[in-house]
Amino acid sequence: MTGSGAVRARWRAFRQAPAGVFALAVLALLAVLAVVAPMVWGVQAQAVRPDLGPTGPSSAHWLGTDRLGRDVLARVAYATRTSMELALLATVIAAGAGLVLGGLVAVLGPRAQVAGRRIIDGLLSFPPILTAIFLTAILGTGAVGAAVAVGAASVPYVARIVSTLATSVTGRDYVAAARGAGLGRARVFGRHVLPNMADTLVVSLSVLAAQSLVFVSSLSFLGVGVQPPQVDWGSMLTEGVQVLYVDPLAAVAPATLIAVTGLALGLFGEALARALNPVVWTVGANPGKVRRPARHAETRPPRPAGEDDGVLSVRDLTVEVPTPAGNAELVSGFDLTVRRGETVGIVGESGCGKSMTVLALAGLLPYPARLRTAGLRLGGDDVAALPRRAARTVLGTRLALVFQDPMSALNPAIPVGRQLTEGVRTHTRTSRSAARERARTLLADVHVTNAARRLRQYPVELSGGTSQRVVLAMGLMTEPDVVLADEPTTALDVTVQSQVLRLLRRLNTEHRTAVVLVSHDLHVIRGLCHRVVVMYGGRVVEQGPTAQVAGRPLHPYTKALLACSVDMAADVDAPIAAIPGQPPDLRERPAGCPFAPRCPAAMPRCESEAPPLVDVGDRRVACWAVDSGDGSSPGRGE
């Protein structure tokens, strides 16, 4: 979408908000009044006429006069600048300090986040107006002191909103993708978290501005805010109450302006939030043309010398989480080596630890899960032994992660082109034009039509299939050695699934990129993968060449999975097979074989001892029957 087209779309979304134009008109009128009134009515507002005293409305004084004979209408107009300036100053102080404090809590480690939120919650237990009154006693009475006090008292309010919104956004796949690309915490917050909470934050800040206006006026009403000869709506309200029975408009006029301004600020914030949300304003927008970017430069980081074909190697990978009973292992003793040009499938039911394993390999484990491993090598680098920054660079350039849901894997607040180029520009010295040209080329390679136009579009303007292709292109921007694909076809229809799988196969064969494909569909694994790893209960129960595992399974669970698979050759009249029972809770894993409660060939030994993963020919199997050495297997196919 072109710049002018985006502006028009945003303005259309703003106009469609309830009373958005009305609020803008009211605030614009108040802004003009704040500038013009001191020049036009300044003298009249300060002119004292003791001989008049308080009077009601008249042709000479439309809103009457106060106790000193000053014109109420002129003073209300004159007080607009002071009231608006103080409310704006208080809002800026609260928003700036609250954003820094809330953002700092959001980017800290998990334990520091908990402590930071507890401190903020403690500060929120004090009512802001009481805190503001207390601070004025320290800062002193006066206009600036009142604004600073109100702003400081509202900082915990903004900080809590920022930290809460950031927590809701940081769990999204596109944030994990940015972390996987090697971006630092501060940059992830500024580029991916903050824009996606901007609409809600704007609404909250508009309410804060209205609240600040009320609080500053309240301090002036109490006599600790604006002091004579300055005047604001709050001090005018105090003067008006004193002559309420003679000239009620002297109190009603400033009170009405406070209420109308607060309402306008809230409505304006709601309309502005719609204009800041691409999901709203891109609907129905007409994309424009974009210029063809310049030719791209080579962005591939050099491979270390002596790198062999084992581009990904992990030994004894264990993922554990703390529980009241101690640490529970979600994944135990996972070993895997993936060679260049090889596709390895990880298969199993939901809850067997597949996705957790992939997240561990990418360094994206959710808190409080912890990774414990004897070795994790990517190419020639021992990732587990590298400093955090260096490990982030290696993972961000040599490994790509394709998430399950393409719509949640893309940041809805950032154009596609910027998301595609962010990772490669973070880790290399590639220019903006070169990165955009590479992005356009990769989009064309993954069969995205009109690739140049897509770079300017937002994710909400893309279909599910196009979004998944964009995610694949994003992963290829740094020419990674390994692509981790976590069920990349789950959210797509069968036609698009086939296209995405063909893209993965072409990537694997033409570029010799290693692919680790996670799926619950054995037919997908059989058609695409050279080797397969079967997981159950957080452990590997069988692994080996796909043809052997699918043709003659050794483990009972593998055989059960194959029996549950339905293909075009299946008898439509035959009942669909199912594995009885449910996978175990990984936090309360049994002492023996995790599949024993569901296994038709379980032995007493299976209930008490977990079988080790042993070599059986070209395969590795964890089953006591296979390990018994009698050559038989309860899971052996005939």
C-alpha positions as CSV (number, residue, x, y, z in Angstrom):
1,M,0.0,0.0,0.0
2,T,1.4,3.4,-1.0
3,G,1.9,6.2,1.6
4,S,-1.0,8.3,0.3
5,G,-3.2,5.2,0.2
6,A,-2.4,4.3,3.8
7,V,-3.2,7.9,4.9
8,R,-6.6,7.8,3.2
9,A,-7.3,4.4,4.7
10,R,-6.4,5.5,8.2
11,W,-8.5,8.7,7.8
12,R,-11.4,6.5,6.7
13,A,-11.1,4.3,9.7
14,F,-10.9,7.4,11.9
15,R,-14.1,8.8,10.4
16,Q,-15.9,5.6,10.9
17,A,-15.3,5.6,14.7
18,P,-18.3,6.7,16.7
19,A,-18.1,10.5,17.2
20,G,-14.5,10.5,16.1
21,V,-14.9,13.6,13.9
22,F,-16.9,15.3,16.5
23,A,-14.2,14.8,19.1
24,L,-11.5,16.0,16.7
25,A,-13.6,19.1,16.0
26,V,-14.0,19.8,19.7
27,L,-10.3,19.4,20.4
28,A,-9.4,21.5,17.4
29,L,-11.8,24.3,18.6
30,L,-10.3,24.1,22.1
31,A,-6.7,24.3,20.7
32,V,-7.7,27.4,18.7
33,L,-9.3,28.9,21.7
34,A,-6.2,28.2,23.8
35,V,-4.1,30.1,21.3
36,V,-6.4,33.0,20.5
37,A,-8.2,33.7,23.9
38,P,-5.2,35.2,25.8
39,M,-4.6,37.6,22.9
40,V,-8.3,38.6,22.5
41,W,-9.8,38.3,26.0
42,G,-6.6,38.6,28.1
43,V,-7.2,42.1,29.3
44,Q,-10.9,41.7,29.8
45,A,-10.4,38.5,31.8
46,Q,-8.1,40.2,34.2
47,A,-10.0,43.5,34.5
48,V,-11.3,44.0,38.0
49,R,-14.7,45.8,38.5
50,P,-15.5,45.8,42.3
51,D,-18.4,48.1,41.6
52,L,-20.2,45.4,39.5
53,G,-19.7,42.5,42.0
54,P,-21.2,39.1,41.1
55,T,-24.0,39.5,38.6
56,G,-26.1,37.1,36.4
57,P,-26.0,36.9,32.6
58,S,-26.6,40.1,30.7
59,S,-26.1,41.4,27.2
60,A,-22.8,42.9,28.3
61,H,-21.7,39.8,30.2
62,W,-23.2,36.6,28.6
63,L,-22.2,34.4,31.5
64,G,-22.3,37.1,34.2
65,T,-19.4,38.3,36.4
66,D,-17.6,37.0,39.5
67,R,-17.1,38.5,42.9
68,L,-14.5,41.0,41.6
69,G,-16.7,41.9,38.6
70,R,-14.6,40.0,36.1
71,D,-16.3,38.7,33.0
72,V,-16.9,34.9,33.4
73,L,-17.0,34.2,29.7
74,A,-13.7,35.9,29.0
75,R,-12.1,34.1,32.0
76,V,-13.4,30.7,30.9
77,A,-11.9,31.2,27.5
78,Y,-8.7,32.6,28.9
79,A,-8.3,29.7,31.3
80,T,-8.5,27.2,28.4
81,R,-4.7,27.5,27.7
82,T,-3.6,26.9,31.3
83,S,-6.0,23.9,31.8
84,M,-5.0,22.2,28.5
85,E,-1.3,22.8,29.1
86,L,-1.3,21.4,32.6
87,A,-3.4,18.3,31.6
88,L,-1.0,17.7,28.6
89,L,2.1,18.1,30.8
90,A,0.7,15.7,33.4
91,T,-0.2,13.2,30.6
92,V,3.3,13.4,29.0
93,I,5.0,12.8,32.4
94,A,2.8,9.8,33.2
95,A,3.0,8.4,29.7
96,G,6.7,8.8,29.3
97,A,7.7,7.5,32.8
98,G,5.0,4.7,32.7
99,L,6.1,3.5,29.3
100,V,9.7,3.3,30.4
101,L,8.9,1.5,33.7
102,G,6.3,-0.8,32.1
103,G,8.6,-1.6,29.1
104,L,11.5,-2.3,31.4
105,V,9.4,-4.7,33.4
106,A,8.3,-6.4,30.1
107,V,11.8,-6.9,28.8
108,L,13.3,-8.2,32.0
109,G,13.7,-11.9,32.9
110,P,10.7,-13.8,34.2
111,R,11.6,-13.4,37.9
112,A,12.3,-9.7,37.6
113,Q,9.0,-9.3,35.8
114,V,7.1,-10.8,38.7
115,A,8.9,-8.6,41.2
116,G,8.3,-5.5,39.0
117,R,4.6,-6.1,38.7
118,R,4.3,-6.6,42.4
119,I,5.9,-3.2,43.0
120,I,3.6,-1.6,40.5
121,D,0.6,-3.2,42.1
122,G,1.7,-1.9,45.4
123,L,1.9,1.7,44.1
124,L,-1.5,1.3,42.5
125,S,-3.1,0.5,45.9
126,F,-2.8,4.3,46.7
127,P,-5.5,6.4,45.0
128,P,-3.9,8.8,42.5
129,I,-5.6,11.9,43.7
130,L,-4.4,11.3,47.3
131,T,-0.9,10.6,46.0
132,A,-1.1,13.9,44.0
133,I,-2.2,15.9,47.0
134,F,0.7,14.3,49.0
135,L,3.2,15.2,46.3
136,T,2.0,18.8,46.1
137,A,3.0,19.1,49.7
138,I,6.6,18.1,48.7
139,L,6.7,20.0,45.4
140,G,4.9,23.1,46.6
141,T,1.6,24.6,45.4
142,G,1.4,26.1,41.9
143,A,0.5,25.2,38.4
144,V,3.7,23.3,37.5
145,G,3.8,21.5,40.8
146,A,0.2,20.3,40.4
147,A,0.9,19.0,36.9
148,V,4.0,17.1,38.0
149,A,2.2,15.7,41.0
150,V,-0.7,14.4,38.9
151,G,1.7,13.0,36.3
152,A,3.8,11.2,38.9
153,A,0.8,9.8,40.6
154,S,-0.5,8.3,37.3
155,V,2.8,6.6,36.4
156,P,1.9,3.2,38.1
157,Y,-1.4,3.2,36.1
158,V,0.4,3.5,32.8
159,A,3.2,1.1,33.8
160,R,0.7,-1.6,34.7
161,I,-1.2,-1.2,31.4
162,V,2.1,-1.4,29.4
163,S,3.3,-4.4,31.3
164,T,0.0,-6.2,31.0
165,L,-0.4,-5.5,27.3
166,A,3.2,-6.5,26.6
167,T,2.6,-9.8,28.4
168,S,-0.4,-10.5,26.2
169,V,1.6,-9.8,23.0
170,T,4.9,-11.5,23.9
171,G,3.3,-14.9,23.7
172,R,2.5,-14.5,20.0
173,D,4.3,-16.4,17.3
174,Y,5.6,-13.4,15.5
175,V,7.4,-12.2,18.7
176,A,8.9,-15.7,19.1
177,A,10.0,-15.4,15.4
178,A,11.7,-12.1,16.1
179,R,13.5,-13.6,19.1
180,G,14.4,-16.6,16.9
181,A,15.8,-14.2,14.3
182,G,18.3,-13.0,17.0
183,L,16.7,-9.6,17.9
184,G,17.5,-8.3,21.3
185,R,14.8,-7.8,24.0
186,A,14.7,-4.0,23.6
187,R,14.3,-4.2,19.9
188,V,11.7,-6.9,20.0
189,F,9.7,-4.7,22.4
190,G,10.1,-1.6,20.3
191,R,9.5,-3.2,16.9
192,H,7.1,-6.0,17.6
193,V,5.4,-5.6,21.0
194,L,4.8,-1.9,21.3
195,P,3.2,-1.4,17.8
196,N,0.7,-4.3,18.5
197,M,-0.5,-2.7,21.7
198,A,-0.5,0.8,20.3
199,D,-4.3,1.0,19.7
200,T,-5.2,-0.2,23.3
201,L,-2.5,2.0,24.7
202,V,-3.7,5.1,22.9
203,V,-7.2,4.6,24.3
204,S,-5.8,4.2,27.8
205,L,-3.7,7.4,27.4
206,S,-6.7,9.4,26.1
207,V,-8.6,8.4,29.2
208,L,-5.5,9.3,31.2
209,A,-5.5,12.8,29.6
210,A,-9.1,13.3,30.6
211,Q,-8.3,12.0,34.1
212,S,-5.3,14.3,34.4
213,L,-7.5,17.3,33.4
214,V,-10.0,16.4,36.2
215,F,-7.2,15.8,38.8
216,V,-5.4,19.1,38.0
217,S,-8.7,21.0,38.2
218,S,-9.4,19.2,41.4
219,L,-6.1,20.4,43.0
220,S,-6.9,23.9,41.9
221,F,-10.4,23.6,43.3
222,L,-8.8,22.6,46.6
223,G,-6.5,25.5,46.5
224,V,-3.2,23.7,46.0
225,G,-3.0,23.9,42.3
226,V,-3.1,27.0,40.1
227,Q,-2.6,30.2,42.2
228,P,-3.7,33.8,41.4
229,P,-3.2,35.7,39.1
230,Q,-3.1,32.5,37.0
231,V,-6.5,30.9,36.3
232,D,-7.7,27.5,35.1
233,W,-11.1,25.8,35.1
234,G,-10.6,24.3,38.5
235,S,-9.9,27.6,40.2
236,M,-12.8,29.2,38.3
237,L,-15.0,26.4,39.7
238,T,-14.0,27.4,43.2
239,E,-14.9,31.0,42.4
240,G,-18.2,30.0,40.8
241,V,-19.3,27.9,43.8
242,Q,-18.9,31.0,46.0
243,V,-21.5,32.9,43.8
244,L,-23.6,29.9,42.9
245,Y,-26.9,31.4,43.9
246,V,-26.2,34.8,42.2
247,D,-24.7,33.5,39.0
248,P,-24.8,29.7,38.7
249,L,-23.3,29.9,35.2
250,A,-20.0,30.9,36.8
251,A,-19.7,27.3,38.2
252,V,-21.6,25.5,35.4
253,A,-19.4,26.9,32.6
254,P,-16.0,25.6,33.7
255,A,-17.5,22.3,35.0
256,T,-19.2,21.8,31.5
257,L,-15.9,22.5,29.7
258,I,-14.1,20.0,31.9
259,A,-16.7,17.3,31.2
260,V,-16.9,18.1,27.4
261,T,-13.1,18.1,27.1
262,G,-12.7,14.8,28.9
263,L,-15.4,13.2,26.8
264,A,-13.8,14.5,23.6
265,L,-10.4,13.2,24.7
266,G,-11.8,9.7,25.2
267,L,-13.7,9.7,21.9
268,F,-10.6,11.0,20.1
269,G,-8.5,8.2,21.6
270,E,-10.9,5.5,20.4
271,A,-11.0,6.9,16.9
272,L,-7.2,7.3,16.8
273,A,-6.8,3.7,18.0
274,R,-8.8,2.5,14.9
275,A,-6.5,4.5,12.7
276,L,-3.5,2.9,14.3
277,N,-4.8,-0.7,13.8
278,P,-3.9,-2.1,10.4
279,V,-6.4,-4.9,10.8
280,V,-9.1,-2.2,10.7
281,W,-7.9,0.3,8.2
282,T,-6.4,-2.1,5.6
283,V,-9.8,-3.7,5.0
284,G,-11.0,-2.5,1.7
285,A,-8.0,-0.4,1.0
286,N,-6.7,-0.3,-2.6
287,P,-3.0,-1.2,-2.7
288,G,-0.8,1.0,-4.9
289,K,2.3,0.4,-6.9
290,V,5.7,0.3,-5.4
291,R,9.1,0.8,-7.0
292,R,11.2,-2.1,-7.9
293,P,14.0,-2.4,-5.3
294,A,17.6,-2.4,-6.3
295,R,19.5,-5.7,-6.8
296,H,20.4,-7.4,-3.6
297,A,23.8,-8.1,-2.3
298,E,25.0,-11.4,-0.9
299,T,23.7,-11.7,2.7
300,R,24.9,-15.2,3.6
301,P,27.2,-15.2,6.7
302,P,30.3,-17.3,6.1
303,R,30.3,-20.8,7.4
304,P,33.0,-21.8,9.8
305,A,35.8,-23.8,8.4
306,G,35.7,-27.6,8.8
307,E,31.9,-27.8,8.9
308,D,30.7,-31.3,8.0
309,D,27.4,-32.5,6.7
310,G,25.9,-32.8,10.2
311,V,24.5,-29.3,10.3
312,L,22.3,-29.9,13.4
313,S,23.4,-32.1,16.3
314,V,21.8,-32.4,19.7
315,R,22.6,-34.8,22.5
316,D,20.6,-35.5,25.6
317,L,18.2,-32.6,25.2
318,T,16.0,-32.3,28.2
319,V,13.3,-29.7,28.9
320,E,12.2,-29.4,32.5
321,V,9.7,-27.2,34.4
322,P,9.5,-26.6,38.2
323,T,6.4,-28.2,39.9
324,P,5.5,-28.4,43.6
325,A,6.8,-31.9,43.6
326,G,10.1,-30.9,42.0
327,N,11.3,-30.5,38.4
328,A,9.3,-32.4,35.8
329,E,10.8,-33.3,32.5
330,L,8.6,-32.4,29.5
331,V,11.2,-33.8,27.1
332,S,13.8,-36.3,28.1
333,G,17.1,-37.4,26.5
334,F,16.3,-36.3,23.0
335,D,19.2,-37.1,20.6
336,L,19.2,-36.1,16.9
337,T,21.7,-35.4,14.1
338,V,20.5,-33.9,10.8
339,R,22.7,-33.9,7.8
340,R,22.7,-31.3,5.0
341,G,20.1,-32.0,2.4
342,E,18.2,-34.3,4.8
343,T,14.6,-34.0,5.9
344,V,13.8,-35.5,9.3
345,G,10.2,-35.9,10.6
346,I,9.1,-35.8,14.2
347,V,5.7,-37.4,14.7
348,G,3.4,-38.2,17.5
349,E,0.1,-37.2,19.1
350,S,-0.6,-33.8,20.5
351,G,1.1,-33.4,23.9
352,C,3.9,-35.8,23.2
353,G,6.6,-33.1,23.3
354,K,7.2,-32.4,19.6
355,S,6.7,-28.6,19.6
356,M,8.5,-28.2,22.9
357,T,11.5,-30.0,21.4
358,V,11.5,-27.6,18.4
359,L,11.2,-24.6,20.6
360,A,14.1,-25.8,22.7
361,L,16.2,-26.2,19.5
362,A,15.4,-22.7,18.5
363,G,16.1,-21.2,22.0
364,L,12.5,-20.1,22.4
365,L,11.3,-22.1,25.4
366,P,8.4,-20.4,27.3
367,Y,9.0,-19.5,30.9
368,P,9.4,-21.3,33.3
369,A,10.6,-24.2,31.0
370,R,14.4,-24.7,31.1
371,L,16.8,-26.4,28.7
372,R,19.4,-28.9,29.8
373,T,21.5,-30.5,27.1
374,A,24.9,-32.2,26.8
375,G,25.5,-30.5,23.5
376,L,23.7,-28.5,20.8
377,R,25.7,-27.8,17.7
378,L,24.6,-25.9,14.6
379,G,27.0,-26.2,11.8
380,G,30.4,-25.8,13.4
381,D,29.2,-23.8,16.4
382,D,28.5,-25.2,19.9
383,V,25.4,-23.1,20.6
384,A,25.1,-24.3,24.2
385,A,28.6,-23.0,25.0
386,L,28.3,-19.6,23.2
387,P,27.6,-16.3,25.0
388,R,24.0,-15.2,24.7
389,R,24.5,-12.6,22.0
390,A,26.7,-14.9,19.9
391,A,24.2,-17.8,20.3
392,R,21.4,-15.4,19.3
393,T,23.3,-14.5,16.1
394,V,24.0,-18.1,15.2
395,L,20.4,-19.2,15.8
396,G,19.1,-16.1,13.9
397,T,21.1,-16.7,10.8
398,R,21.6,-20.5,10.5
399,L,18.3,-21.7,11.8
400,A,14.7,-20.7,10.6
401,L,11.5,-21.6,12.4
402,V,8.2,-21.9,10.5
403,F,5.2,-21.8,12.9
404,Q,2.0,-23.7,12.8
405,D,-0.4,-20.8,12.3
406,P,0.8,-18.5,9.5
407,M,-1.6,-15.7,10.5
408,S,-0.2,-15.5,14.0
409,A,3.4,-15.8,12.9
410,L,3.3,-12.5,11.2
411,N,3.1,-9.2,13.0
412,P,-0.2,-7.5,12.1
413,A,1.1,-4.0,12.8
414,I,4.2,-4.1,10.5
415,P,4.2,-4.3,6.6
416,V,5.4,-7.6,5.2
417,G,8.5,-6.1,3.6
418,R,9.8,-4.8,6.9
419,Q,9.3,-8.2,8.6
420,L,11.1,-10.0,5.8
421,T,14.1,-7.8,5.9
422,E,14.4,-7.2,9.7
423,G,16.4,-10.4,10.5
424,V,18.9,-10.2,7.7
425,R,19.5,-6.5,8.4
426,T,20.0,-7.2,12.1
427,H,22.8,-9.7,11.6
428,T,24.4,-8.5,8.4
429,R,25.4,-5.2,6.8
430,T,22.9,-5.5,4.0
431,S,21.4,-2.3,2.8
432,R,17.7,-1.6,2.9
433,S,17.3,-1.7,-0.8
434,A,19.4,-4.9,-1.2
435,A,17.4,-6.6,1.6
436,R,14.1,-5.6,0.0
437,E,15.2,-7.0,-3.4
438,R,16.2,-10.3,-1.8
439,A,12.8,-10.4,-0.1
440,R,11.1,-9.8,-3.4
441,T,13.1,-12.5,-5.1
442,L,12.3,-15.0,-2.4
443,L,8.6,-14.2,-2.5
444,A,8.7,-14.9,-6.2
445,D,10.6,-18.2,-5.5
446,V,7.9,-19.4,-3.2
447,H,5.3,-18.6,-5.8
448,V,3.8,-15.5,-4.2
449,T,2.1,-13.5,-7.0
450,N,2.9,-9.8,-7.4
451,A,5.8,-10.0,-4.9
452,A,6.7,-6.3,-5.1
453,R,3.2,-5.3,-4.1
454,R,3.1,-7.8,-1.2
455,L,6.1,-6.1,0.4
456,R,4.0,-3.1,1.1
457,Q,0.9,-4.9,2.3
458,Y,0.0,-5.9,5.9
459,P,-0.5,-9.5,6.9
460,V,-4.3,-9.0,7.3
461,E,-4.4,-8.4,3.5
462,L,-2.9,-11.9,2.8
463,S,-4.7,-15.3,2.5
464,G,-3.6,-18.2,4.7
465,G,-1.6,-19.8,1.9
466,T,0.1,-16.6,1.0
467,S,0.9,-15.9,4.6
468,Q,2.6,-19.4,5.0
469,R,4.6,-18.7,1.9
470,V,5.7,-15.4,3.3
471,V,6.7,-17.1,6.6
472,L,8.8,-19.6,4.5
473,A,10.4,-16.7,2.6
474,M,11.2,-15.0,5.9
475,G,13.0,-18.0,7.2
476,L,15.1,-18.2,4.0
477,M,16.3,-14.6,4.1
478,T,19.5,-15.5,5.8
479,E,19.9,-18.8,3.8
480,P,19.7,-21.0,6.9
481,D,21.3,-24.4,7.3
482,V,18.3,-25.8,9.0
483,V,14.5,-25.1,8.8
484,L,12.4,-26.2,11.7
485,A,8.8,-26.5,10.5
486,D,6.3,-27.0,13.3
487,E,3.2,-28.5,11.6
488,P,3.3,-25.8,8.9
489,T,0.2,-27.2,7.1
490,T,-2.2,-27.6,9.9
491,A,-4.1,-24.3,9.4
492,L,-4.3,-24.7,5.6
493,D,-6.7,-26.4,3.2
494,V,-5.5,-29.6,1.4
495,T,-4.6,-27.8,-1.9
496,V,-2.4,-25.2,-0.1
497,Q,-0.9,-28.0,2.1
498,S,0.3,-29.7,-1.0
499,Q,1.9,-26.6,-2.3
500,V,3.7,-25.8,0.9
501,L,5.0,-29.4,1.2
502,R,6.3,-29.1,-2.4
503,L,8.1,-25.9,-1.5
504,L,9.7,-27.6,1.5
505,R,10.8,-30.5,-0.8
506,R,12.2,-28.1,-3.4
507,L,14.1,-26.2,-0.7
508,N,15.5,-29.5,0.6
509,T,16.6,-30.8,-2.8
510,E,17.7,-27.7,-4.6
511,H,19.3,-25.8,-1.8
512,R,20.3,-28.8,0.3
513,T,18.8,-27.2,3.4
514,A,18.2,-29.5,6.2
515,V,14.5,-29.7,7.3
516,V,13.1,-30.9,10.6
517,L,9.3,-31.3,10.0
518,V,7.0,-31.7,13.0
519,S,3.6,-33.4,12.1
520,H,0.9,-35.7,13.5
521,D,0.3,-36.9,9.9
522,L,2.3,-40.0,9.1
523,H,1.4,-39.8,5.4
524,V,3.0,-36.3,5.2
525,I,6.1,-37.7,7.0
526,R,6.2,-40.8,4.7
527,G,6.1,-38.7,1.5
528,L,8.6,-36.0,2.5
529,C,11.1,-37.3,5.1
530,H,14.2,-39.4,4.8
531,R,14.1,-40.3,8.5
532,V,11.4,-40.2,11.1
533,V,11.5,-39.8,14.9
534,V,8.4,-41.0,16.8
535,M,7.8,-39.3,20.2
536,Y,5.5,-40.3,23.0
537,G,5.4,-38.9,26.5
538,G,8.3,-36.5,25.9
539,R,10.6,-39.4,24.8
540,V,11.8,-40.9,21.6
541,V,10.3,-44.3,21.3
542,E,11.5,-45.1,17.7
543,Q,13.6,-43.5,15.0
544,G,15.1,-44.7,11.8
545,P,14.7,-44.5,8.0
546,T,11.1,-43.6,7.1
547,A,10.6,-46.5,4.7
548,Q,11.6,-49.0,7.4
549,V,9.7,-47.4,10.3
550,A,6.5,-47.0,8.2
551,G,6.9,-50.4,6.5
552,R,7.7,-52.5,9.5
553,P,7.3,-50.7,12.8
554,L,9.0,-52.1,15.9
555,H,7.3,-50.1,18.7
556,P,3.7,-50.7,19.6
557,Y,3.0,-46.9,19.5
558,T,4.3,-46.6,16.0
559,K,2.2,-49.5,14.8
560,A,-0.9,-47.9,16.5
561,L,-0.2,-44.6,14.8
562,L,0.0,-46.3,11.4
563,A,-3.2,-48.2,12.1
564,C,-5.0,-44.9,12.8
565,S,-3.8,-43.3,9.5
566,V,-6.4,-43.2,6.7
567,D,-5.5,-42.9,3.1
568,M,-7.2,-43.1,-0.3
569,A,-6.8,-46.9,-0.3
570,A,-8.6,-47.4,3.0
571,D,-12.0,-49.3,3.1
572,V,-14.6,-46.6,3.6
573,D,-16.9,-49.1,5.3
574,A,-14.3,-50.2,7.9
575,P,-14.4,-48.4,11.2
576,I,-11.5,-45.9,11.8
577,A,-9.0,-47.3,14.3
578,A,-8.2,-45.3,17.4
579,I,-5.7,-45.6,20.2
580,P,-7.6,-46.0,23.5
581,G,-6.8,-43.7,26.4
582,Q,-4.9,-40.4,26.4
583,P,-1.2,-39.4,26.3
584,P,0.2,-38.9,29.8
585,D,0.5,-35.6,31.5
586,L,4.1,-34.7,31.0
587,R,4.3,-33.0,34.4
588,E,3.3,-36.3,36.1
589,R,5.0,-38.9,33.9
590,P,4.8,-42.5,35.1
591,A,8.0,-44.3,36.3
592,G,7.8,-47.0,33.6
593,C,7.1,-46.9,29.9
594,P,4.8,-43.9,29.2
595,F,2.8,-46.0,26.7
596,A,2.3,-49.0,29.0
597,P,-1.3,-48.0,30.1
598,R,-2.4,-48.0,26.4
599,C,-0.2,-50.8,25.1
600,P,-2.0,-54.1,24.3
601,A,1.3,-56.0,24.8
602,A,2.5,-54.4,28.0
603,M,4.4,-56.6,30.4
604,P,4.8,-56.1,34.2
605,R,8.3,-54.7,33.7
606,C,6.8,-51.9,31.5
607,E,4.9,-50.5,34.5
608,S,8.0,-50.0,36.7
609,E,11.0,-49.5,34.4
610,A,11.3,-47.1,31.4
611,P,13.0,-48.9,28.5
612,P,16.2,-47.3,27.1
613,L,16.6,-46.3,23.5
614,V,18.7,-49.1,21.9
615,D,20.0,-49.8,18.5
616,V,18.1,-52.4,16.4
617,G,19.8,-52.5,13.0
618,D,19.5,-49.1,11.4
619,R,16.9,-48.0,13.9
620,R,16.7,-47.1,17.6
621,V,13.7,-48.4,19.6
622,A,12.6,-48.0,23.3
623,C,10.7,-51.2,24.0
624,W,11.4,-54.0,26.4
625,A,10.2,-56.6,24.0
626,V,12.6,-55.4,21.3
627,D,15.4,-55.1,23.9
628,S,14.8,-58.7,25.2
629,G,17.0,-60.2,22.4
630,D,14.5,-62.9,21.4
631,G,14.0,-61.3,18.1
632,S,10.3,-60.7,18.7
633,S,8.4,-57.4,19.0
634,P,4.9,-56.8,20.0
635,G,4.9,-53.9,17.6
636,R,6.5,-55.7,14.7
637,G,4.4,-55.6,11.5
638,E,4.1,-58.7,9.4
